[in-house]
Amino acid sequence: MEEQLTFQTPKDRIIGKHVFGNLYDIDPRILNDQDFLKNVILEAVNIANMKLVEAKAWSFGGKKGGVSVLALIEESHIALHTWNEYNYATIDVYTCGENSEPQKAFNYITEKLKPKRYQSFYADRSSD
């Protein structure tokens, strides 16, 4: 049996853009404000030209407690997790939309959380 090769056209290509990072030394009041953090993520969705499906936020108690916010978008997701004990947060913005701009979302979230320092990384997750 002969194997058939399939070729992607530019129209079929998945454009995967993944921006993620770590935020350090954040004001503890910001890290624990679930409503504020959820609103920051919702605004980041708009700024980055993404289409929101649903957003949820959860607060966790305990020494290492914090807040997690997850926005499911048509293009993929934005996730934010904070840790009280370390005044630390992580951001994950992954999109597969040609017109979405995950770097803008990451920058906006970072600006609003006001870390004293942060790291940002980018991965191309396109299909070719």
MMTF fields as JSON, N, C-alpha, C and O atoms, coordinates in Angstrom:
{
  "mmtfVersion": "1.0.0",
  "mmtfProducer": "UNKNOWN",
  "numBonds": 511,
  "numAtoms": 512,
  "numGroups": 128,
  "numChains": 1,
  "numModels": 1,
  "chainsPerModel": [1],
  "groupsPerChain": [128],
  "chainIdList": ["A"],
  "bondAtomList": [4, 2, 8, 6, 12, 10, 16, 14, 20, 18, 24, 22, 28, 26, 32, 30, 36, 34, 40, 38, 44, 42, 48, 46, 52, 50, 56, 54, 60, 58, 64, 62, 68, 66, 72, 70, 76, 74, 80, 78, 84, 82, 88, 86, 92, 90, 96, 94, 100, 98, 104, 102, 108, 106, 112, 110, 116, 114, 120, 118, 124, 122, 128, 126, 132, 130, 136, 134, 140, 138, 144, 142, 148, 146, 152, 150, 156, 154, 160, 158, 164, 162, 168, 166, 172, 170, 176, 174, 180, 178, 184, 182, 188, 186, 192, 190, 196, 194, 200, 198, 204, 202, 208, 206, 212, 210, 216, 214, 220, 218, 224, 222, 228, 226, 232, 230, 236, 234, 240, 238, 244, 242, 248, 246, 252, 250, 256, 254, 260, 258, 264, 262, 268, 266, 272, 270, 276, 274, 280, 278, 284, 282, 288, 286, 292, 290, 296, 294, 300, 298, 304, 302, 308, 306, 312, 310, 316, 314, 320, 318, 324, 322, 328, 326, 332, 330, 336, 334, 340, 338, 344, 342, 348, 346, 352, 350, 356, 354, 360, 358, 364, 362, 368, 366, 372, 370, 376, 374, 380, 378, 384, 382, 388, 386, 392, 390, 396, 394, 400, 398, 404, 402, 408, 406, 412, 410, 416, 414, 420, 418, 424, 422, 428, 426, 432, 430, 436, 434, 440, 438, 444, 442, 448, 446, 452, 450, 456, 454, 460, 458, 464, 462, 468, 466, 472, 470, 476, 474, 480, 478, 484, 482, 488, 486, 492, 490, 496, 494, 500, 498, 504, 502, 508, 506],
  "bondOrderList": [1, 1, 1, 1, 1, 1, 1, 1, 1, 1, 1, 1, 1, 1, 1, 1, 1, 1, 1, 1, 1, 1, 1, 1, 1, 1, 1, 1, 1, 1, 1, 1, 1, 1, 1, 1, 1, 1, 1, 1, 1, 1, 1, 1, 1, 1, 1, 1, 1, 1, 1, 1, 1, 1, 1, 1, 1, 1, 1, 1, 1, 1, 1, 1, 1, 1, 1, 1, 1, 1, 1, 1, 1, 1, 1, 1, 1, 1, 1, 1, 1, 1, 1, 1, 1, 1, 1, 1, 1, 1, 1, 1, 1, 1, 1, 1, 1, 1, 1, 1, 1, 1, 1, 1, 1, 1, 1, 1, 1, 1, 1, 1, 1, 1, 1, 1, 1, 1, 1, 1, 1, 1, 1, 1, 1, 1, 1],
  "groupList": [{"groupName": "MET", "atomNameList": ["N", "CA", "C", "O"], "elementList": ["N", "C", "C", "O"], "formalChargeList": [0, 0, 0, 0], "bondAtomList": [1, 0, 2, 1, 3, 2], "bondOrderList": [1, 1, 2], "singleLetterCode": "M", "chemCompType": "L-PEPTIDE LINKING"}, {"groupName": "GLU", "atomNameList": ["N", "CA", "C", "O"], "elementList": ["N", "C", "C", "O"], "formalChargeList": [0, 0, 0, 0], "bondAtomList": [1, 0, 2, 1, 3, 2], "bondOrderList": [1, 1, 2], "singleLetterCode": "E", "chemCompType": "L-PEPTIDE LINKING"}, {"groupName": "GLN", "atomNameList": ["N", "CA", "C", "O"], "elementList": ["N", "C", "C", "O"], "formalChargeList": [0, 0, 0, 0], "bondAtomList": [1, 0, 2, 1, 3, 2], "bondOrderList": [1, 1, 2], "singleLetterCode": "Q", "chemCompType": "L-PEPTIDE LINKING"}, {"groupName": "LEU", "atomNameList": ["N", "CA", "C", "O"], "elementList": ["N", "C", "C", "O"], "formalChargeList": [0, 0, 0, 0], "bondAtomList": [1, 0, 2, 1, 3, 2], "bondOrderList": [1, 1, 2], "singleLetterCode": "L", "chemCompType": "L-PEPTIDE LINKING"}, {"groupName": "THR", "atomNameList": ["N", "CA", "C", "O"], "elementList": ["N", "C", "C", "O"], "formalChargeList": [0, 0, 0, 0], "bondAtomList": [1, 0, 2, 1, 3, 2], "bondOrderList": [1, 1, 2], "singleLetterCode": "T", "chemCompType": "L-PEPTIDE LINKING"}, {"groupName": "PHE", "atomNameList": ["N", "CA", "C", "O"], "elementList": ["N", "C", "C", "O"], "formalChargeList": [0, 0, 0, 0], "bondAtomList": [1, 0, 2, 1, 3, 2], "bondOrderList": [1, 1, 2], "singleLetterCode": "F", "chemCompType": "L-PEPTIDE LINKING"}, {"groupName": "PRO", "atomNameList": ["N", "CA", "C", "O"], "elementList": ["N", "C", "C", "O"], "formalChargeList": [0, 0, 0, 0], "bondAtomList": [1, 0, 2, 1, 3, 2], "bondOrderList": [1, 1, 2], "singleLetterCode": "P", "chemCompType": "L-PEPTIDE LINKING"}, {"groupName": "LYS", "atomNameList": ["N", "CA", "C", "O"], "elementList": ["N", "C", "C", "O"], "formalChargeList": [0, 0, 0, 0], "bondAtomList": [1, 0, 2, 1, 3, 2], "bondOrderList": [1, 1, 2], "singleLetterCode": "K", "chemCompType": "L-PEPTIDE LINKING"}, {"groupName": "ASP", "atomNameList": ["N", "CA", "C", "O"], "elementList": ["N", "C", "C", "O"], "formalChargeList": [0, 0, 0, 0], "bondAtomList": [1, 0, 2, 1, 3, 2], "bondOrderList": [1, 1, 2], "singleLetterCode": "D", "chemCompType": "L-PEPTIDE LINKING"}, {"groupName": "ARG", "atomNameList": ["N", "CA", "C", "O"], "elementList": ["N", "C", "C", "O"], "formalChargeList": [0, 0, 0, 0], "bondAtomList": [1, 0, 2, 1, 3, 2], "bondOrderList": [1, 1, 2], "singleLetterCode": "R", "chemCompType": "L-PEPTIDE LINKING"}, {"groupName": "ILE", "atomNameList": ["N", "CA", "C", "O"], "elementList": ["N", "C", "C", "O"], "formalChargeList": [0, 0, 0, 0], "bondAtomList": [1, 0, 2, 1, 3, 2], "bondOrderList": [1, 1, 2], "singleLetterCode": "I", "chemCompType": "L-PEPTIDE LINKING"}, {"groupName": "GLY", "atomNameList": ["N", "CA", "C", "O"], "elementList": ["N", "C", "C", "O"], "formalChargeList": [0, 0, 0, 0], "bondAtomList": [1, 0, 2, 1, 3, 2], "bondOrderList": [1, 1, 2], "singleLetterCode": "G", "chemCompType": "PEPTIDE LINKING"}, {"groupName": "HIS", "atomNameList": ["N", "CA", "C", "O"], "elementList": ["N", "C", "C", "O"], "formalChargeList": [0, 0, 0, 0], "bondAtomList": [1, 0, 2, 1, 3, 2], "bondOrderList": [1, 1, 2], "singleLetterCode": "H", "chemCompType": "L-PEPTIDE LINKING"}, {"groupName": "VAL", "atomNameList": ["N", "CA", "C", "O"], "elementList": ["N", "C", "C", "O"], "formalChargeList": [0, 0, 0, 0], "bondAtomList": [1, 0, 2, 1, 3, 2], "bondOrderList": [1, 1, 2], "singleLetterCode": "V", "chemCompType": "L-PEPTIDE LINKING"}, {"groupName": "ASN", "atomNameList": ["N", "CA", "C", "O"], "elementList": ["N", "C", "C", "O"], "formalChargeList": [0, 0, 0, 0], "bondAtomList": [1, 0, 2, 1, 3, 2], "bondOrderList": [1, 1, 2], "singleLetterCode": "N", "chemCompType": "L-PEPTIDE LINKING"}, {"groupName": "TYR", "atomNameList": ["N", "CA", "C", "O"], "elementList": ["N", "C", "C", "O"], "formalChargeList": [0, 0, 0, 0], "bondAtomList": [1, 0, 2, 1, 3, 2], "bondOrderList": [1, 1, 2], "singleLetterCode": "Y", "chemCompType": "L-PEPTIDE LINKING"}, {"groupName": "ALA", "atomNameList": ["N", "CA", "C", "O"], "elementList": ["N", "C", "C", "O"], "formalChargeList": [0, 0, 0, 0], "bondAtomList": [1, 0, 2, 1, 3, 2], "bondOrderList": [1, 1, 2], "singleLetterCode": "A", "chemCompType": "L-PEPTIDE LINKING"}, {"groupName": "TRP", "atomNameList": ["N", "CA", "C", "O"], "elementList": ["N", "C", "C", "O"], "formalChargeList": [0, 0, 0, 0], "bondAtomList": [1, 0, 2, 1, 3, 2], "bondOrderList": [1, 1, 2], "singleLetterCode": "W", "chemCompType": "L-PEPTIDE LINKING"}, {"groupName": "SER", "atomNameList": ["N", "CA", "C", "O"], "elementList": ["N", "C", "C", "O"], "formalChargeList": [0, 0, 0, 0], "bondAtomList": [1, 0, 2, 1, 3, 2], "bondOrderList": [1, 1, 2], "singleLetterCode": "S", "chemCompType": "L-PEPTIDE LINKING"}, {"groupName": "CYS", "atomNameList": ["N", "CA", "C", "O"], "elementList": ["N", "C", "C", "O"], "formalChargeList": [0, 0, 0, 0], "bondAtomList": [1, 0, 2, 1, 3, 2], "bondOrderList": [1, 1, 2], "singleLetterCode": "C", "chemCompType": "L-PEPTIDE LINKING"}],
  "groupTypeList": [0, 1, 1, 2, 3, 4, 5, 2, 4, 6, 7, 8, 9, 10, 10, 11, 7, 12, 13, 5, 11, 14, 3, 15, 8, 10, 8, 6, 9, 10, 3, 14, 8, 2, 8, 5, 3, 7, 14, 13, 10, 3, 1, 16, 13, 14, 10, 16, 14, 0, 7, 3, 13, 1, 16, 7, 16, 17, 18, 5, 11, 11, 7, 7, 11, 11, 13, 18, 13, 3, 16, 3, 10, 1, 1, 18, 12, 10, 16, 3, 12, 4, 17, 14, 1, 15, 14, 15, 16, 4, 10, 8, 13, 15, 4, 19, 11, 1, 14, 18, 1, 6, 2, 7, 16, 5, 14, 15, 10, 4, 1, 7, 3, 7, 6, 7, 9, 15, 2, 18, 5, 15, 16, 8, 9, 18, 18, 8],
  "groupIdList": [1, 2, 3, 4, 5, 6, 7, 8, 9, 10, 11, 12, 13, 14, 15, 16, 17, 18, 19, 20, 21, 22, 23, 24, 25, 26, 27, 28, 29, 30, 31, 32, 33, 34, 35, 36, 37, 38, 39, 40, 41, 42, 43, 44, 45, 46, 47, 48, 49, 50, 51, 52, 53, 54, 55, 56, 57, 58, 59, 60, 61, 62, 63, 64, 65, 66, 67, 68, 69, 70, 71, 72, 73, 74, 75, 76, 77, 78, 79, 80, 81, 82, 83, 84, 85, 86, 87, 88, 89, 90, 91, 92, 93, 94, 95, 96, 97, 98, 99, 100, 101, 102, 103, 104, 105, 106, 107, 108, 109, 110, 111, 112, 113, 114, 115, 116, 117, 118, 119, 120, 121, 122, 123, 124, 125, 126, 127, 128],
  "secStructList": [7, 7, 7, 7, 7, 7, 7, 7, 7, 6, 6, 6, 7, 7, 7, 7, 3, 3, 3, 3, 3, 3, 3, 3, 1, 7, 7, 2, 2, 2, 2, 6, 7, 2, 2, 2, 2, 2, 2, 2, 2, 2, 2, 2, 2, 2, 2, 6, 6, 7, 7, 3, 3, 3, 3, 3, 3, 3, 3, 3, 7, 1, 6, 6, 7, 3, 3, 3, 3, 3, 3, 3, 3, 6, 6, 3, 3, 3, 3, 3, 3, 3, 3, 6, 6, 6, 6, 3, 3, 3, 3, 3, 3, 3, 3, 7, 7, 6, 6, 7, 7, 2, 2, 2, 2, 2, 2, 2, 2, 2, 2, 2, 2, 7, 7, 1, 3, 3, 3, 3, 3, 3, 3, 3, 7, 7, 7, 7],
  "xCoordList": [0.842, 0.0, 0.895, 1.821, 0.632, 1.433, 0.942, -0.258, 1.878, 1.538, 1.246, 1.98, 0.178, -0.169, 0.395, 0.249, 1.033, 1.561, 0.54, -0.1, 0.404, -0.472, 0.39, 1.35, 0.043, 0.801, -0.117, -1.272, 0.423, -0.355, -0.232, 0.849, -1.338, -1.309, -1.209, -1.483, -0.828, -0.785, -2.119, -2.145, -3.203, -4.525, -4.713, -5.422, -4.095, -4.245, -3.297, -3.477, -2.319, -1.271, -1.828, -2.635, -1.396, -1.739, -0.652, 0.538, -1.078, -0.139, -0.151, -1.035, 0.811, 0.879, 1.878, 3.063, 1.378, 2.237, 2.059, 0.94, 3.166, 3.103, 4.053, 5.27, 3.485, 4.265, 3.989, 2.835, 5.049, 4.873, 6.012, 7.058, 5.802, 6.858, 6.557, 5.526, 7.509, 7.505, 7.608, 8.41, 6.784, 6.781, 7.163, 6.593, 8.124, 8.68, 8.42, 8.319, 8.316, 8.191, 6.995, 7.136, 5.829, 4.568, 3.928, 4.031, 3.279, 2.562, 1.556, 0.735, 1.601, 0.707, -0.773, -1.588, -1.132, -2.544, -3.039, -4.194, -2.164, -2.53, -2.637, -3.552, -1.701, -1.662, -2.905, -3.231, -3.593, -4.739, -6.081, -7.122, -6.079, -7.313, -7.906, -7.621, -8.735, -9.284, -10.055, -9.891, -10.884, -11.668, -10.769, -10.975, -9.781, -8.85, -8.119, -8.025, -7.607, -6.842, -7.707, -7.255, -8.939, -9.826, -10.095, -10.086, -10.331, -10.569, -9.353, -9.501, -8.158, -6.932, -6.868, -6.543, -7.175, -7.135, -8.2, -7.929, -9.39, -10.452, -10.049, -10.31, -9.426, -8.971, -7.835, -7.767, -6.953, -5.85, -6.391, -5.825, -7.482, -8.117, -8.507, -8.252, -9.121, -9.531, -8.35, -8.334, -7.368, -6.187, -5.456, -4.912, -5.442, -4.693, -5.52, -5.085, -6.709, -7.541, -7.933, -7.838, -8.377, -8.797, -10.304, -10.905, -10.901, -12.344, -12.571, -12.223, -13.153, -13.388, -14.503, -15.558, -14.26, -15.29, -15.821, -17.03, -14.898, -15.277, -14.051, -12.928, -14.278, -13.192, -13.639, -14.788, -12.72, -12.974, -11.785, -10.657, -12.074, -11.016, -11.269, -12.416, -10.197, -10.265, -9.233, -8.126, -9.609, -8.673, -8.346, -9.21, -7.075, -6.619, -5.997, -5.203, -6.355, -5.834, -4.524, -3.919, -4.104, -2.889, -1.658, -1.702, -0.564, 0.697, 1.095, 1.565, 0.914, 1.286, 0.076, 0.132, -1.016, -2.232, -2.034, -1.004, -3.015, -2.975, -4.24, -5.282, -4.14, -5.277, -4.863, -3.734, -5.792, -5.607, -6.745, -7.905, -6.399, -7.392, -7.13, -6.0, -8.178, -8.061, -9.101, -10.295, -8.633, -9.537, -9.417, -8.355, -10.516, -10.584, -10.977, -12.01, -10.165, -10.439, -10.57, -10.072, -11.231, -11.381, -10.024, -9.884, -9.036, -7.699, -6.857, -5.839, -7.209, -6.56, -6.817, -7.919, -5.815, -6.039, -5.066, -4.022, -5.465, -4.57, -4.714, -5.83, -3.595, -3.619, -2.7, -1.589, -3.184, -2.408, -2.505, -3.598, -1.358, -1.319, -0.438, 0.654, -0.921, -0.134, 0.151, -0.616, 1.261, 1.656, 1.937, 2.838, 1.137, 1.28, 2.664, 3.301, 3.107, 4.344, 5.551, 6.499, 5.518, 6.691, 6.508, 7.42, 5.342, 5.042, 5.372, 6.06, 4.87, 5.278, 4.048, 3.018, 4.155, 3.073, 3.662, 4.783, 2.886, 3.256, 2.122, 0.948, 2.51, 1.549, 1.82, 2.97, 0.742, 0.832, -0.206, -1.406, 0.249, -0.66, -0.338, 0.721, -1.27, -1.067, -2.211, -3.379, -1.879, -2.91, -2.561, -1.395, -3.591, -3.398, -4.161, -4.437, -4.491, -5.191, -4.203, -3.268, -4.415, -3.504, -3.468, -2.429, -4.599, -4.664, -4.507, -4.522, -4.359, -4.189, -2.753, -1.825, -2.596, -1.284, -0.968, -1.168, -0.476, -0.242, 0.784, 0.702, 1.738, 2.733, 2.059, 2.44, 1.066, 0.329, -0.398, -0.426, -0.987, -1.67, -0.667, -0.919, 0.458, 1.487, 1.965, 2.071, 2.247, 2.733, 1.71, 2.073, 0.451, -0.595, -0.707, -0.768, -0.732, -0.838, 0.355, 0.194, 1.541, 2.754, 2.683, 3.027, 2.243, 2.114, 1.163, 1.436, 0.055, -0.946, -0.51, -0.895, 0.289, 0.735, 1.967, 2.283, 2.647, 3.768, 4.854, 5.208, 5.385, 6.476, 7.74, 7.92, 8.603, 9.892, 10.805, 11.675, 10.602, 11.335, 10.515, 9.65, 10.801, 10.071, 10.903, 11.869, 10.508, 11.096, 9.979, 8.838, 10.315, 9.351, 9.992, 11.155, 9.221, 9.717, 8.712, 7.525, 9.211, 8.355, 8.675, 9.84, 7.63, 7.807, 6.904, 5.716, 7.475, 6.698, 6.124, 6.87, 4.803, 4.152, 3.302, 2.249, 3.79, 3.08, 3.258, 4.166, 2.373, 2.364, 3.469, 3.699, 4.154, 5.302, 6.361, 7.401],
  "yCoordList": [-1.167, 0.0, 1.24, 1.338, 2.143, 3.351, 4.422, 4.68, 5.046, 6.102, 7.382, 7.758, 8.041, 9.305, 10.437, 10.459, 11.365, 12.537, 13.659, 13.876, 14.359, 15.523, 16.741, 16.693, 17.809, 19.048, 20.13, 20.26, 20.889, 21.987, 23.194, 23.528, 23.82, 25.101, 26.173, 25.897, 27.373, 28.431, 28.59, 28.955, 28.323, 28.425, 27.364, 27.611, 26.191, 25.092, 25.189, 24.486, 26.032, 26.133, 26.642, 27.571, 26.035, 26.509, 27.489, 27.18, 28.659, 29.679, 29.625, 30.204, 28.944, 28.816, 29.787, 29.759, 30.663, 31.637, 31.45, 31.496, 31.239, 30.945, 31.885, 31.819, 32.749, 33.67, 33.286, 33.162, 33.102, 32.688, 33.254, 33.626, 33.315, 33.873, 33.826, 33.322, 34.378, 34.39, 35.827, 36.608, 36.175, 37.519, 37.422, 36.624, 38.231, 38.15, 39.428, 40.52, 39.263, 40.382, 41.268, 42.459, 40.662, 41.361, 41.701, 40.931, 42.836, 43.257, 42.166, 41.775, 41.664, 40.577, 40.916, 40.021, 42.179, 42.558, 42.291, 41.914, 42.488, 42.21, 40.705, 40.233, 39.959, 38.503, 37.788, 36.704, 38.369, 37.714, 38.294, 37.83, 39.287, 39.953, 39.254, 39.613, 38.25, 37.42, 38.236, 38.013, 39.165, 39.965, 40.835, 40.926, 41.468, 42.302, 41.464, 41.858, 40.312, 39.466, 38.946, 38.891, 38.57, 38.106, 39.239, 39.02, 40.432, 41.574, 41.906, 42.297, 41.758, 41.972, 40.979, 41.354, 39.735, 38.713, 39.0, 38.869, 39.383, 39.705, 40.872, 40.855, 41.866, 43.0, 42.579, 43.044, 41.715, 41.22, 40.481, 40.582, 39.74, 39.045, 40.056, 39.839, 41.152, 42.186, 42.87, 43.052, 43.246, 43.947, 43.111, 43.652, 41.793, 40.896, 40.374, 39.474, 40.94, 40.577, 39.098, 38.405, 38.627, 37.246, 37.206, 38.221, 36.041, 35.881, 34.986, 33.805, 35.568, 34.863, 33.831, 34.116, 32.635, 31.609, 31.63, 31.701, 31.568, 31.581, 31.884, 31.543, 32.527, 32.797, 32.379, 32.589, 31.79, 31.356, 31.775, 31.902, 31.986, 32.317, 31.552, 31.341, 31.144, 30.395, 30.955, 31.323, 31.015, 31.384, 30.135, 29.297, 30.026, 28.887, 29.386, 30.327, 28.764, 29.172, 28.475, 27.821, 28.633, 27.977, 28.823, 29.885, 28.311, 29.044, 29.385, 30.491, 28.459, 28.691, 29.053, 28.973, 29.451, 29.779, 30.935, 31.609, 31.144, 32.215, 32.183, 31.711, 32.686, 32.757, 32.161, 32.346, 31.443, 30.985, 31.552, 31.534, 32.052, 32.563, 31.872, 31.834, 31.338, 30.687, 31.277, 31.275, 31.783, 32.271, 31.318, 31.18, 30.673, 29.846, 30.775, 31.44, 30.818, 31.664, 30.768, 29.642, 31.267, 30.462, 30.048, 28.974, 30.892, 30.625, 29.742, 29.223, 29.543, 28.64, 29.093, 28.888, 29.717, 30.066, 31.134, 31.404, 31.729, 32.532, 31.961, 31.782, 31.676, 31.18, 32.039, 32.381, 32.383, 33.141, 32.395, 32.027, 32.169, 31.518, 32.351, 32.767, 32.598, 33.36, 32.502, 31.598, 32.797, 32.114, 33.166, 33.992, 33.118, 34.087, 34.063, 35.101, 32.872, 32.719, 33.32, 33.762, 33.335, 33.765, 35.105, 35.57, 35.729, 36.978, 36.793, 37.611, 35.712, 35.204, 34.849, 34.455, 34.988, 34.588, 34.043, 34.377, 33.2, 32.74, 33.113, 33.128, 33.41, 33.74, 32.817, 32.549, 32.339, 31.479, 31.977, 31.918, 32.462, 32.949, 32.178, 32.357, 31.319, 30.508, 30.755, 30.654, 31.078, 31.32, 30.61, 30.373, 30.286, 29.742, 30.581, 30.128, 31.786, 32.688, 33.558, 34.109, 33.676, 34.474, 35.93, 36.579, 36.459, 37.876, 38.165, 39.328, 37.137, 37.359, 37.784, 37.462, 38.507, 39.048, 38.726, 39.566, 37.515, 37.101, 37.953, 38.092, 38.519, 39.366, 40.592, 41.026, 41.15, 42.288, 41.897, 42.666, 40.698, 40.224, 40.067, 40.518, 39.433, 39.231, 40.578, 40.758, 41.507, 42.82, 43.541, 44.153, 43.471, 44.135, 43.532, 44.263, 42.216, 41.548, 41.914, 42.209, 41.895, 42.244, 43.679, 43.953, 44.578, 45.994, 46.15, 46.929, 45.418, 45.535, 44.878, 45.337, 43.806, 43.129, 43.792, 43.537, 44.622, 45.438, 44.65, 45.004, 43.601, 42.872, 43.729, 44.605, 43.462, 44.178, 43.654, 44.373, 42.394, 41.828, 40.692, 40.122, 40.373, 39.287, 38.681, 39.28, 37.483, 36.8, 36.559, 36.298, 36.65, 36.393, 35.475, 35.647, 34.502, 33.537, 33.424, 33.706, 33.01, 32.832, 31.501, 31.125, 30.79, 29.556, 29.604, 29.913, 29.298, 29.181, 27.774, 26.795, 27.672, 26.365, 26.169, 25.532, 26.736, 26.615, 25.209, 24.474, 24.858, 23.496, 23.21, 22.048, 24.218, 23.953, 25.005, 24.958],
  "zCoordList": [0.0, 0.0, 0.0, 0.805, -0.86, -0.998, -0.031, 0.061, 0.692, 1.634, 0.874, -0.04, 1.257, 0.618, 1.455, 2.677, 0.788, 1.459, 1.384, 0.354, 2.484, 2.473, 2.726, 3.494, 2.086, 2.229, 2.771, 2.364, 3.687, 4.232, 3.32, 2.834, 3.109, 2.418, 3.49, 4.658, 3.127, 4.145, 4.876, 6.051, 4.194, 4.816, 5.9, 6.876, 5.752, 6.7, 7.894, 8.888, 7.804, 8.824, 10.151, 10.181, 11.231, 12.571, 13.005, 12.955, 13.427, 13.897, 15.422, 16.055, 16.01, 17.463, 18.056, 17.725, 18.955, 19.629, 21.136, 21.647, 21.835, 23.264, 24.005, 23.832, 24.82, 25.65, 27.102, 27.511, 27.868, 29.257, 30.09, 29.558, 31.395, 32.225, 33.704, 34.147, 34.457, 35.913, 36.395, 35.882, 37.39, 37.956, 39.43, 40.173, 39.845, 41.197, 42.0, 41.443, 43.316, 44.256, 43.929, 43.652, 43.968, 43.721, 45.063, 46.018, 45.134, 46.333, 46.721, 45.891, 47.965, 48.387, 48.252, 48.029, 48.381, 48.233, 46.81, 46.611, 45.824, 44.435, 44.217, 43.543, 44.786, 44.596, 45.095, 44.611, 46.044, 46.673, 46.254, 46.72, 45.393, 44.993, 43.769, 42.626, 44.038, 42.975, 41.939, 40.739, 42.375, 41.432, 40.554, 39.344, 41.163, 40.403, 39.35, 38.187, 39.769, 38.85, 37.698, 36.554, 37.999, 36.933, 35.94, 34.729, 36.448, 35.559, 34.707, 33.549, 35.26, 34.489, 33.328, 32.201, 33.604, 32.546, 31.486, 30.292, 31.9, 30.931, 30.032, 28.829, 30.61, 29.799, 28.869, 27.731, 29.334, 28.493, 27.272, 26.184, 27.448, 26.318, 25.245, 24.061, 25.655, 24.7, 24.037, 22.82, 24.828, 24.315, 23.274, 22.311, 23.464, 22.581, 21.405, 20.687, 21.212, 20.065, 20.083, 19.07, 21.254, 21.427, 21.689, 22.04, 21.519, 21.735, 22.953, 22.949, 23.981, 25.235, 25.097, 24.531, 25.617, 25.742, 27.167, 27.388, 28.144, 29.553, 30.402, 30.033, 31.543, 32.485, 33.878, 34.267, 34.616, 35.998, 36.861, 36.385, 38.143, 39.097, 40.389, 40.785, 41.032, 42.281, 43.257, 42.863, 44.539, 45.601, 46.399, 46.658, 46.783, 47.554, 48.85, 48.843, 49.945, 51.238, 51.557, 50.708, 52.805, 53.255, 53.019, 52.398, 53.536, 53.473, 52.042, 51.78, 51.127, 49.734, 48.88, 47.653, 49.529, 48.812, 47.848, 47.861, 47.034, 46.055, 45.234, 45.688, 44.033, 43.124, 41.789, 41.335, 41.167, 39.796, 38.964, 39.376, 37.794, 36.852, 35.517, 35.028, 34.951, 33.651, 32.713, 33.011, 31.576, 30.528, 29.35, 28.742, 29.048, 27.853, 26.718, 26.781, 25.697, 24.544, 23.316, 23.305, 22.3, 21.081, 20.537, 19.952, 20.726, 20.198, 21.115, 20.655, 22.356, 23.301, 24.732, 25.242, 25.415, 26.82, 27.333, 26.74, 28.472, 29.312, 30.719, 31.208, 31.364, 32.74, 33.596, 33.19, 34.792, 35.776, 37.092, 37.523, 37.738, 39.047, 39.967, 39.58, 41.198, 42.17, 43.397, 43.727, 44.066, 45.301, 46.37, 46.228, 47.454, 48.542, 49.176, 49.359, 49.503, 50.282, 49.572, 50.22, 48.266, 47.507, 46.796, 46.113, 46.948, 46.209, 44.734, 44.122, 44.191, 42.882, 42.05, 42.597, 40.739, 39.835, 38.543, 38.162, 37.88, 36.544, 35.586, 35.954, 34.36, 33.305, 32.124, 31.776, 31.517, 30.35, 29.343, 29.609, 28.197, 27.152, 25.879, 25.277, 25.481, 24.285, 23.323, 23.698, 22.084, 21.08, 19.777, 19.46, 19.052, 17.712, 16.689, 15.579, 17.073, 16.169, 15.404, 15.985, 14.117, 13.291, 13.715, 13.604, 14.205, 14.54, 16.023, 16.429, 16.832, 18.264, 18.561, 17.819, 19.652, 20.023, 21.481, 22.358, 21.745, 23.125, 23.862, 25.082, 23.15, 23.824, 24.439, 25.526, 23.757, 24.31, 25.594, 26.555, 25.61, 26.815, 27.959, 29.077, 27.678, 28.706, 29.25, 30.463, 28.365, 28.79, 29.666, 30.671, 29.292, 30.061, 31.462, 32.451, 31.545, 32.843, 33.721, 34.905, 33.144, 33.892, 34.401, 35.55, 33.557, 33.947, 35.131, 36.044, 35.123, 36.182, 37.492, 38.567, 37.415, 38.626, 39.253, 40.415, 38.506, 38.996, 39.729, 40.853, 39.126, 39.792, 39.802, 38.956, 40.767, 40.785, 39.687, 39.196, 39.306, 38.167, 37.58, 38.245, 36.323, 35.681, 34.558, 34.086, 34.14, 32.993, 31.993, 32.373, 30.713, 29.65, 28.621, 28.256, 28.16, 27.18, 26.032, 26.195, 24.881, 23.708, 23.051, 22.916, 22.642, 21.896, 20.665, 20.764, 19.522, 18.296, 18.281, 18.248, 18.305, 18.336, 17.08, 17.111, 15.978, 14.713, 14.149, 14.536, 13.23, 12.699, 11.704, 11.369, 11.226, 10.336, 10.523, 9.866]
}
